[in-house]
Amino acid sequence: MCIWDSGNGVFWFTTGDMYLGRFFNGQLHGIGAMSIHTSFGDEKKQIFKGYFRNNEFLGEEEVAFEE
């Protein structure tokens, strides 16, 4: 759970990973991008850009949302 209820924002995880995008009811929900480290202490990152619903990455294709 994050500090935002709904709207746009940035969330930094304690691991150093980051999400930039829409939140709804305190969850990653809507269009966004997440940058994650591929392994602990590794400088390599993987970036997921696209659609999220209830903290789950759905992919880059447009999806229908109920809000």
Buried (B, 14 or more C-beta within 10 A) or exposed (E): EBEBEBEEBEBEEEEEBBBBBBBBEEBBBBBBEBBBBEEEEEEEEEEBBBBBBEEEBBEEEEEEBEE
